[in-house]
Amino acid sequence: MEFGVHLPLMDFGGHPYALDHLIAYTRTAAQLGFTALSVNDHLVFSTPWLDGPVALAAVMEHSEKMTLATTVALAVVRGPVAVAKTLGAIDRLSGGRLLVGVGPGSSPEDYAAVGLNFSERWQRFDEAIGALRALWWPDGGPFVGRFYSTEGLSLEPLPAQPHGPPIWVGSWGSDAGLRRVARLADGWLASAYNTTPDLFGEAWLALRSKLADHGRTSDTFPNALATMWCYITDDRIEADRILKERVVATVHRPEEMLRERLPIGPPELFAEKLSAFAKAGVQRVFIWPVADELHQLDRFWNDVRPLVAAT
């Protein structure tokens, strides 16, 4: 199992939205050995949210050899042409290190903000993926659909990776979502706070079957688990406080569900959850400390990771 980190774009109450903090976070993660650095994406959210692609570009030079990722970019809300231009530039300037996770987004507020019909998100999303691929690989021919057309468009300079960065599709594990992953994606991004090891394992088996239906092999098909909010502490009272004051108050999900699904507590609890996900087939996990981020990255690498490797 590989480990990546999310840039802290949402303030859980610990740090302001400051570039020096994001740079220190990126350098710490790279020096410890995390293999990937990712950003999530919202235009409108219940808590202020720093722009993901801008933040990723701002810290790119400090990320060393880490894979850069979007988990996920809102290809419909932002529009596939704008997404292709921005992320294509990040891939080119990083020397081809970008992994593009995309999703339609689950927030009607994001769609309302840009004047799009939320009920059309899935039809638009399928087309947006085709448009992205056509824009990044013009020799493959234009994409022409109901909502988007790349005919006559050129977005040079092209990304560094031939045919563009790999496109992974985010899905919480529904049958329709997994069919979309099997049909359109180069990889699958699952959501840590929307699944469990058992649910992930069932979805992974289902996805492998759907890949076979499309004549694709599942042996080399990658996956990752994103947005694993976490906090490592041996103090149960502190763990409860962090869960309630930082996570529940920010993301507005049921406390007991988050308590079950998120590793907020001692290293052994964290390692147990990760080991269960590894056995279910998860290949990479992106963690997101919700407080004291730099120290938490160090604690994860030195106190949690060895326990996972030992199982």
N, C-alpha and C positions, 0 to 999 in steps of 0.2 A: 504493500500500500504506500502510495506517495502522499505527501502533504503540501498543500498550498495555503495561502492566506488571502483574506479579503482586505483591501484597503478600508480603513475605518471612515467611510463616507457619511455615516449617520452618527451624530453625537449622542451617546447614551448618558452623558452628563459628566464625562471626565476631561475632555479636551476640546478646545475651540477648533474650528475648521482652519487649520494653519498649515502652510506648506512645509515649514521646518519639522513639524511633527510627522507628516506623511513621509518625508524623506528619511527621517530617523527610523520610522517603522519599516520602510522598504529596505534600508541598509541592514537593519537588525535581522529581518527575515532572510535576506540573501546570505548574510554571513553565517547564520545558523545552519542553513542548508535546505530551507524550504524550496521546492522546485517550481512553484508557480505563484503569481500575484494577480489577483482578479478584482474587478469592480462590478457592482450591481448597478441598476439603472432605474431611476424614477424621475419624472418631471415634477409631479405633485405627490406629496406623501404627508402622512399625519405628523411626521417629524421632519425638520429641515434636512435636506439630502444634497450633498455636494455632487456636482456633475461628474459622472463616472468616467467617460472618455477623456475629459479634460484632466482629471486627477491622474489617470493612468499615464497620459502623455507627460505630465509634469514631473513624475518620479521615474520615468522610464530609464534615464541614464544612470540611476542608482540601483537598478535591479539586477545588474550583472548578467548572468545567463538564464535567469528565471523565465519560464514561459509567462507571457502576459495574456490575460483572458478577460472576456466579458461574461458575466454569469447572472443574468443575461442582459444583452442590449435589446432595447425596445425597437425592433426593426420596423414595425408598423407605425408606432407613435412618432418616431423621429423621421420615418420615411426611408425607404431602401437606398435612394440616391445619396442622401446626406450621410447615412450610416456607412455606405460603401466608401464614400470620400474620406470621412474621418478615420475609420478603422483601417482603410487601405494605407493611409499616411502613417498611422502608428506601426503597421506591419513593416512598411518600407524603412522607416527611421530606426526601428528596432533590429533590423537585419533579419526579418522573417520569424519573429518569436511569438506572433499573435495567434491565439485560439479564440475564435468568435463564437461565443454562445449567444443564441438568440431565443426570444420568446415573444408572444403577443402582449404579455403583461396582463395582470389580473385586476387592474385598477380602472374603473370607469372614469375616475377623475383625470387620469392621464389622457384618455381619449377626448373627454370634454374640453380639456385645455387646448387641444389642437384642432378641435372641430370635426372629429371623426366619430362615426357611429360605432359604439362598442359592440353591437350585435354582429358587425361585419368582420370582427377581428380575426377569426380563424380563416376565412376566405382570403383576406388581405395578407395574412401571415404566410400562407402557403405560397402565394405569388411573390411576396417579398424575398423569400429564400431563392426562388428562381431568378429574380432580378439581381440579387447580390452576386450570384454565381456568374451571370452574364456580364455584369459590370466589371468583375475582376478577371474574367477570361473572355475578352471580346472575340477571340478567334473561334469560340464555340458557338457564335451566333447570338442574335438579340433575343431577349425575352419579351413576349407580347401577351398580355393578359387583360382581364377585365378592368383591373385597377391600376396596373403598372405596365409601362413599356420602356425598354432600354434602347429601342430602335433609334439610331442616329446619335446616341450618347457616347462620349468618350471621357473617362475619368483618369487620364494619365496625369502623373506617373502611376503605374500599376503597383500593387503590393509586391513585396520582395519574393513571396512564395509563389511559385508557378501555379496558375489557376486560382490564386488567392488563398487566404487562410482557411483552414478547416472550419466547417460550420457545424457546431453542435446545437441540438435542439433541447430546450428545457421542457420537461414534463413531470408532473407530480405522480404519474403512474397510471393514469386512466387508460382504458383500452384504446380510445381514439387518439390519445396523446402518444402512446407507444406505436400505433400504426403510423403516425406521422413521423416519428423518429426513424422507424425502419425504412420508410419510403424516401425521406428527404435529407437525413442527417449523416454527418461523419462521426457523430458521437452523441451520447445521452448525458444530459445534466439533470440530476434529481435534486430535490430540496430537502435538506436535513430536518427542518422543523415541520415538514409535511409528510414524513414517512417514518418507518421503524425498520429494523433489520429484517423482520419477517415480511413486511409489506414490500420492501425493496427486493428481497429474494424472489418473491412471487412475480413481481413486475419484471425482473431481470430474466427469469425463465420465459415469461410471456414474450418479451422483446426478442430473445434469441429465436423463438419459434417464428415470429413475424419477420425477422431478418431472413430466415430460411425461405419463407414464402416469397420474398423478393429476390431470391437467388443470391443472397449475401451471406458471407460467413460471419458467425458471431465470435469466432476464436480471436480475431484481432480487432473487434469493435470495442472502442473505449467508452468508459463511463466515469462519472465523477459525482460526488455529493457536495452540493454548495450550501453556503449560508449556515454553517454550523456555529451558531453563537455559543460562546463558552466562557467559563471562568473557573480557574483552578484554585481551590482553597480547602484546607482541612477543617475549617471552622464552619459548622453547620449553620450557625446563626448568620454568619456573613453570607453564606451561600443563599439562604432564604431571602436575605435583604437584597442581594444583587438580582436574584430572579424577579422579585416583586417590583423593586424600585427602578431597575434598569431595563429589564426585558419585557415583563408584562405591561408595564406602564407605557412602553414605547411602541410595541408591536400589536398590543390589544388582542392577544390570543388567550384562551383559557389557561389559567395558571397550572392546573394539573397536567394538561397536555404538554405544555412546555417543560414542566418538571420531568416528565417521563422521557421526553425526546431530546432535551438539550443537556450536554455535560457541564453542569454547574455544581461543583463539589470537588472531592479529592481526586488526585491523579488516578487512583485505582478505578474510580467510577468512569472517568473519561476513557481509560484504556479498555475497560470492559465493553463500553458502547462501541468503540472503534473496532475492537476485535470481532464483535458480533456482526458489524457491517462488512468487515473483510471476509468473513465466512460466507456472507450472503452474496458476495461478488463485487463489492465496491472496490474500485481500483485507486481512486484518489479522493481525498477529502480536503475541502477548503474551510479552514477555521476562521472565526471572527471573534476575538476577545472583546467583551463588552465593557471592560474597565482595565486600567493599569496595563495598557496594551503591550508596551515593550517588555515589561517584566513577565507578562503572561506568555508571550512568545517564547521567552527563555525557559520558563517553567514547562511549557508544553514539550519543547525540544529535549530537555534534559530529564524531566520527571515522568512524562507520559509516553513519549515515543519509544523509549526502551522497553516499557511494559508491553506495548503492542507488539513490538518485534519479538518479544520472548514467548508470545502465545502461539 
